[in-house]
Amino acid sequence: MKIIKSLEKYRLENRISQESLAKKLGVAFSTVNRWLNGKTKPNKIQKYHIEKLLKKGLKND
């Protein structure tokens, strides 16, 4: 899933933990962990917030 790869790239480039990323997105650490490990996928609302975070991150570059 492309959005998850982008999210992981954002996380690594900005040197933030999965826990910090979870707080930014308003979800539990375990949720982010499951996305990044391919066990689950974000729902529509979560995808919206991920896209919003990624766009905001690109503006800061």
Biopython code that builds the backbone (N, CA, C, O; Angstrom):
import numpy as np
from Bio.PDB.StructureBuilder import StructureBuilder

atoms = [
    (1, "MET", "N", (0.850, -1.178, 0.000)),
    (1, "MET", "CA", (0.000, 0.000, 0.000)),
    (1, "MET", "C", (0.896, 1.242, 0.000)),
    (1, "MET", "O", (1.726, 1.423, 0.891)),
    (2, "LYS", "N", (0.717, 2.082, -1.000)),
    (2, "LYS", "CA", (1.582, 3.238, -1.205)),
    (2, "LYS", "C", (1.560, 4.223, -0.030)),
    (2, "LYS", "O", (2.601, 4.759, 0.349)),
    (3, "ILE", "N", (0.397, 4.456, 0.533)),
    (3, "ILE", "CA", (0.287, 5.433, 1.623)),
    (3, "ILE", "C", (1.097, 4.995, 2.847)),
    (3, "ILE", "O", (1.660, 5.835, 3.549)),
    (4, "ILE", "N", (1.157, 3.713, 3.099)),
    (4, "ILE", "CA", (1.917, 3.202, 4.245)),
    (4, "ILE", "C", (3.414, 3.357, 3.993)),
    (4, "ILE", "O", (4.166, 3.708, 4.902)),
    (5, "LYS", "N", (3.848, 3.095, 2.754)),
    (5, "LYS", "CA", (5.262, 3.291, 2.420)),
    (5, "LYS", "C", (5.640, 4.764, 2.576)),
    (5, "LYS", "O", (6.725, 5.078, 3.065)),
    (6, "SER", "N", (4.758, 5.658, 2.165)),
    (6, "SER", "CA", (5.000, 7.096, 2.314)),
    (6, "SER", "C", (5.047, 7.493, 3.785)),
    (6, "SER", "O", (5.861, 8.325, 4.188)),
    (7, "LEU", "N", (4.179, 6.900, 4.570)),
    (7, "LEU", "CA", (4.147, 7.187, 6.000)),
    (7, "LEU", "C", (5.436, 6.722, 6.680)),
    (7, "LEU", "O", (5.983, 7.429, 7.525)),
    (8, "GLU", "N", (5.912, 5.552, 6.316)),
    (8, "GLU", "CA", (7.150, 5.033, 6.885)),
    (8, "GLU", "C", (8.336, 5.910, 6.463)),
    (8, "GLU", "O", (9.222, 6.189, 7.271)),
    (9, "LYS", "N", (8.349, 6.335, 5.216)),
    (9, "LYS", "CA", (9.412, 7.227, 4.728)),
    (9, "LYS", "C", (9.388, 8.542, 5.503)),
    (9, "LYS", "O", (10.434, 9.038, 5.920)),
    (10, "TYR", "N", (8.205, 9.103, 5.694)),
    (10, "TYR", "CA", (8.046, 10.337, 6.475)),
    (10, "TYR", "C", (8.586, 10.137, 7.884)),
    (10, "TYR", "O", (9.306, 10.988, 8.405)),
    (11, "ARG", "N", (8.244, 9.034, 8.487)),
    (11, "ARG", "CA", (8.672, 8.737, 9.858)),
    (11, "ARG", "C", (10.195, 8.647, 9.953)),
    (11, "ARG", "O", (10.799, 9.211, 10.865)),
    (12, "LEU", "N", (10.802, 7.946, 9.022)),
    (12, "LEU", "CA", (12.251, 7.775, 9.043)),
    (12, "LEU", "C", (12.983, 9.074, 8.740)),
    (12, "LEU", "O", (13.967, 9.404, 9.402)),
    (13, "GLU", "N", (12.505, 9.815, 7.740)),
    (13, "GLU", "CA", (13.154, 11.072, 7.369)),
    (13, "GLU", "C", (13.072, 12.111, 8.482)),
    (13, "GLU", "O", (13.981, 12.923, 8.652)),
    (14, "ASN", "N", (11.986, 12.080, 9.232)),
    (14, "ASN", "CA", (11.803, 13.051, 10.312)),
    (14, "ASN", "C", (12.264, 12.524, 11.671)),
    (14, "ASN", "O", (12.136, 13.197, 12.693)),
    (15, "ARG", "N", (12.803, 11.308, 11.655)),
    (15, "ARG", "CA", (13.355, 10.675, 12.863)),
    (15, "ARG", "C", (12.379, 10.694, 14.033)),
    (15, "ARG", "O", (12.720, 11.089, 15.148)),
    (16, "ILE", "N", (11.156, 10.256, 13.746)),
    (16, "ILE", "CA", (10.172, 10.163, 14.830)),
    (16, "ILE", "C", (9.798, 8.703, 15.054)),
    (16, "ILE", "O", (9.790, 7.895, 14.125)),
    (17, "SER", "N", (9.496, 8.393, 16.285)),
    (17, "SER", "CA", (9.150, 7.020, 16.646)),
    (17, "SER", "C", (7.730, 6.684, 16.186)),
    (17, "SER", "O", (6.940, 7.567, 15.852)),
    (18, "GLN", "N", (7.437, 5.411, 16.179)),
    (18, "GLN", "CA", (6.078, 4.978, 15.857)),
    (18, "GLN", "C", (5.112, 5.545, 16.884)),
    (18, "GLN", "O", (3.980, 5.893, 16.549)),
    (19, "GLU", "N", (5.550, 5.639, 18.122)),
    (19, "GLU", "CA", (4.700, 6.165, 19.187)),
    (19, "GLU", "C", (4.371, 7.646, 18.947)),
    (19, "GLU", "O", (3.226, 8.063, 19.120)),
    (20, "SER", "N", (5.373, 8.434, 18.551)),
    (20, "SER", "CA", (5.142, 9.854, 18.250)),
    (20, "SER", "C", (4.233, 10.016, 17.033)),
    (20, "SER", "O", (3.365, 10.888, 16.999)),
    (21, "LEU", "N", (4.449, 9.170, 16.051)),
    (21, "LEU", "CA", (3.615, 9.204, 14.856)),
    (21, "LEU", "C", (2.168, 8.887, 15.212)),
    (21, "LEU", "O", (1.243, 9.526, 14.710)),
    (22, "ALA", "N", (1.981, 7.915, 16.067)),
    (22, "ALA", "CA", (0.633, 7.538, 16.505)),
    (22, "ALA", "C", (-0.055, 8.724, 17.188)),
    (22, "ALA", "O", (-1.233, 8.988, 16.947)),
    (23, "LYS", "N", (0.687, 9.435, 18.040)),
    (23, "LYS", "CA", (0.113, 10.607, 18.718)),
    (23, "LYS", "C", (-0.290, 11.673, 17.719)),
    (23, "LYS", "O", (-1.354, 12.276, 17.854)),
    (24, "LYS", "N", (0.554, 11.917, 16.708)),
    (24, "LYS", "CA", (0.244, 12.922, 15.678)),
    (24, "LYS", "C", (-1.035, 12.564, 14.918)),
    (24, "LYS", "O", (-1.800, 13.441, 14.518)),
    (25, "LEU", "N", (-1.250, 11.267, 14.727)),
    (25, "LEU", "CA", (-2.409, 10.801, 13.962)),
    (25, "LEU", "C", (-3.626, 10.513, 14.833)),
    (25, "LEU", "O", (-4.717, 10.257, 14.323)),
    (26, "GLY", "N", (-3.436, 10.556, 16.142)),
    (26, "GLY", "CA", (-4.554, 10.312, 17.048)),
    (26, "GLY", "C", (-4.987, 8.864, 17.128)),
    (26, "GLY", "O", (-6.162, 8.558, 17.334)),
    (27, "VAL", "N", (-4.014, 7.972, 16.961)),
    (27, "VAL", "CA", (-4.294, 6.535, 17.067)),
    (27, "VAL", "C", (-3.322, 5.912, 18.068)),
    (27, "VAL", "O", (-2.382, 6.567, 18.518)),
    (28, "ALA", "N", (-3.548, 4.666, 18.407)),
    (28, "ALA", "CA", (-2.680, 3.953, 19.329)),
    (28, "ALA", "C", (-1.384, 3.535, 18.631)),
    (28, "ALA", "O", (-1.353, 3.334, 17.417)),
    (29, "PHE", "N", (-0.320, 3.408, 19.419)),
    (29, "PHE", "CA", (0.959, 2.921, 18.891)),
    (29, "PHE", "C", (0.774, 1.596, 18.168)),
    (29, "PHE", "O", (1.327, 1.391, 17.088)),
    (30, "SER", "N", (-0.002, 0.698, 18.762)),
    (30, "SER", "CA", (-0.193, -0.634, 18.171)),
    (30, "SER", "C", (-0.840, -0.549, 16.789)),
    (30, "SER", "O", (-0.578, -1.386, 15.925)),
    (31, "THR", "N", (-1.682, 0.458, 16.583)),
    (31, "THR", "CA", (-2.325, 0.643, 15.279)),
    (31, "THR", "C", (-1.281, 0.977, 14.225)),
    (31, "THR", "O", (-1.263, 0.371, 13.154)),
    (32, "VAL", "N", (-0.414, 1.933, 14.521)),
    (32, "VAL", "CA", (0.654, 2.311, 13.584)),
    (32, "VAL", "C", (1.576, 1.116, 13.343)),
    (32, "VAL", "O", (1.975, 0.853, 12.208)),
    (33, "ASN", "N", (1.907, 0.408, 14.394)),
    (33, "ASN", "CA", (2.771, -0.758, 14.284)),
    (33, "ASN", "C", (2.170, -1.810, 13.348)),
    (33, "ASN", "O", (2.877, -2.382, 12.519)),
    (34, "ARG", "N", (0.887, -2.059, 13.480)),
    (34, "ARG", "CA", (0.216, -3.050, 12.613)),
    (34, "ARG", "C", (0.174, -2.583, 11.162)),
    (34, "ARG", "O", (0.311, -3.398, 10.249)),
    (35, "TRP", "N", (-0.013, -1.281, 10.935)),
    (35, "TRP", "CA", (0.015, -0.762, 9.556)),
    (35, "TRP", "C", (1.385, -1.008, 8.941)),
    (35, "TRP", "O", (1.496, -1.546, 7.839)),
    (36, "LEU", "N", (2.426, -0.607, 9.666)),
    (36, "LEU", "CA", (3.784, -0.685, 9.134)),
    (36, "LEU", "C", (4.259, -2.117, 8.961)),
    (36, "LEU", "O", (5.136, -2.385, 8.139)),
    (37, "ASN", "N", (3.696, -3.030, 9.717)),
    (37, "ASN", "CA", (4.051, -4.445, 9.579)),
    (37, "ASN", "C", (3.120, -5.193, 8.628)),
    (37, "ASN", "O", (3.262, -6.401, 8.442)),
    (38, "GLY", "N", (2.171, -4.483, 8.030)),
    (38, "GLY", "CA", (1.290, -5.083, 7.032)),
    (38, "GLY", "C", (0.182, -5.961, 7.588)),
    (38, "GLY", "O", (-0.445, -6.710, 6.838)),
    (39, "LYS", "N", (-0.068, -5.882, 8.876)),
    (39, "LYS", "CA", (-1.106, -6.732, 9.476)),
    (39, "LYS", "C", (-2.508, -6.160, 9.281)),
    (39, "LYS", "O", (-3.481, -6.904, 9.161)),
    (40, "THR", "N", (-2.601, -4.814, 9.250)),
    (40, "THR", "CA", (-3.885, -4.156, 9.008)),
    (40, "THR", "C", (-3.666, -2.970, 8.078)),
    (40, "THR", "O", (-2.533, -2.599, 7.773)),
    (41, "LYS", "N", (-4.768, -2.388, 7.638)),
    (41, "LYS", "CA", (-4.723, -1.208, 6.776)),
    (41, "LYS", "C", (-5.545, -0.102, 7.420)),
    (41, "LYS", "O", (-6.520, -0.375, 8.119)),
    (42, "PRO", "N", (-5.154, 1.141, 7.188)),
    (42, "PRO", "CA", (-5.932, 2.249, 7.751)),
    (42, "PRO", "C", (-7.310, 2.342, 7.099)),
    (42, "PRO", "O", (-7.474, 2.049, 5.914)),
    (43, "ASN", "N", (-8.302, 2.758, 7.900)),
    (43, "ASN", "CA", (-9.634, 2.966, 7.335)),
    (43, "ASN", "C", (-9.684, 4.330, 6.630)),
    (43, "ASN", "O", (-8.676, 5.035, 6.585)),
    (44, "LYS", "N", (-10.829, 4.701, 6.087)),
    (44, "LYS", "CA", (-10.949, 5.945, 5.320)),
    (44, "LYS", "C", (-10.566, 7.184, 6.128)),
    (44, "LYS", "O", (-9.841, 8.050, 5.639)),
    (45, "ILE", "N", (-11.044, 7.263, 7.336)),
    (45, "ILE", "CA", (-10.756, 8.430, 8.188)),
    (45, "ILE", "C", (-9.261, 8.480, 8.500)),
    (45, "ILE", "O", (-8.646, 9.545, 8.449)),
    (46, "GLN", "N", (-8.693, 7.341, 8.818)),
    (46, "GLN", "CA", (-7.262, 7.289, 9.116)),
    (46, "GLN", "C", (-6.440, 7.668, 7.895)),
    (46, "GLN", "O", (-5.449, 8.389, 8.015)),
    (47, "LYS", "N", (-6.841, 7.189, 6.714)),
    (47, "LYS", "CA", (-6.143, 7.546, 5.476)),
    (47, "LYS", "C", (-6.172, 9.050, 5.253)),
    (47, "LYS", "O", (-5.169, 9.646, 4.862)),
    (48, "TYR", "N", (-7.318, 9.655, 5.502)),
    (48, "TYR", "CA", (-7.458, 11.102, 5.352)),
    (48, "TYR", "C", (-6.444, 11.823, 6.231)),
    (48, "TYR", "O", (-5.770, 12.744, 5.770)),
    (49, "HIS", "N", (-6.332, 11.417, 7.481)),
    (49, "HIS", "CA", (-5.414, 12.082, 8.411)),
    (49, "HIS", "C", (-3.949, 11.797, 8.067)),
    (49, "HIS", "O", (-3.088, 12.651, 8.275)),
    (50, "ILE", "N", (-3.669, 10.625, 7.552)),
    (50, "ILE", "CA", (-2.308, 10.309, 7.108)),
    (50, "ILE", "C", (-1.938, 11.217, 5.935)),
    (50, "ILE", "O", (-0.857, 11.806, 5.921)),
    (51, "GLU", "N", (-2.832, 11.331, 4.954)),
    (51, "GLU", "CA", (-2.577, 12.177, 3.790)),
    (51, "GLU", "C", (-2.379, 13.631, 4.202)),
    (51, "GLU", "O", (-1.507, 14.322, 3.675)),
    (52, "LYS", "N", (-3.191, 14.084, 5.141)),
    (52, "LYS", "CA", (-3.087, 15.454, 5.649)),
    (52, "LYS", "C", (-1.712, 15.678, 6.304)),
    (52, "LYS", "O", (-1.073, 16.706, 6.076)),
    (53, "LEU", "N", (-1.267, 14.717, 7.111)),
    (53, "LEU", "CA", (0.029, 14.806, 7.763)),
    (53, "LEU", "C", (1.162, 14.804, 6.730)),
    (53, "LEU", "O", (2.112, 15.578, 6.846)),
    (54, "LEU", "N", (1.060, 13.948, 5.739)),
    (54, "LEU", "CA", (2.104, 13.865, 4.718)),
    (54, "LEU", "C", (2.183, 15.151, 3.902)),
    (54, "LEU", "O", (3.279, 15.615, 3.589)),
    (55, "LYS", "N", (1.035, 15.734, 3.553)),
    (55, "LYS", "CA", (1.031, 17.004, 2.808)),
    (55, "LYS", "C", (1.637, 18.118, 3.639)),
    (55, "LYS", "O", (2.401, 18.938, 3.131)),
    (56, "LYS", "N", (1.296, 18.144, 4.911)),
    (56, "LYS", "CA", (1.831, 19.157, 5.836)),
    (56, "LYS", "C", (3.351, 18.991, 5.936)),
    (56, "LYS", "O", (4.089, 19.976, 5.960)),
    (57, "GLY", "N", (3.804, 17.753, 5.994)),
    (57, "GLY", "CA", (5.231, 17.470, 6.072)),
    (57, "GLY", "C", (5.979, 17.899, 4.833)),
    (57, "GLY", "O", (7.113, 18.368, 4.921)),
    (58, "LEU", "N", (5.363, 17.744, 3.683)),
    (58, "LEU", "CA", (6.001, 18.141, 2.420)),
    (58, "LEU", "C", (6.123, 19.659, 2.331)),
    (58, "LEU", "O", (7.088, 20.172, 1.764)),
    (59, "LYS", "N", (5.155, 20.377, 2.884)),
    (59, "LYS", "CA", (5.194, 21.847, 2.858)),
    (59, "LYS", "C", (6.363, 22.373, 3.697)),
    (59, "LYS", "O", (6.923, 23.429, 3.403)),
    (60, "ASN", "N", (6.721, 21.626, 4.737)),
    (60, "ASN", "CA", (7.793, 22.062, 5.622)),
    (60, "ASN", "C", (9.192, 21.792, 5.048)),
    (60, "ASN", "O", (10.184, 22.297, 5.574)),
    (61, "ASP", "N", (9.273, 21.005, 3.980)),
    (61, "ASP", "CA", (10.580, 20.671, 3.380)),
    (61, "ASP", "C", (11.166, 21.811, 2.586)),
    (61, "ASP", "O", (12.255, 21.678, 2.028)),
]
sb = StructureBuilder()
sb.init_structure("model")
sb.init_model(0)
sb.init_chain("A")
sb.init_seg("    ")
for serial, (resi, resn, name, xyz) in enumerate(atoms, 1):
    if name == "N":
        sb.init_residue(resn, " ", resi, " ")
    sb.init_atom(name, np.array(xyz, "f"), 0.0, 1.0, " ", f" {name:<3s}", serial, name[0])
structure = sb.get_structure()
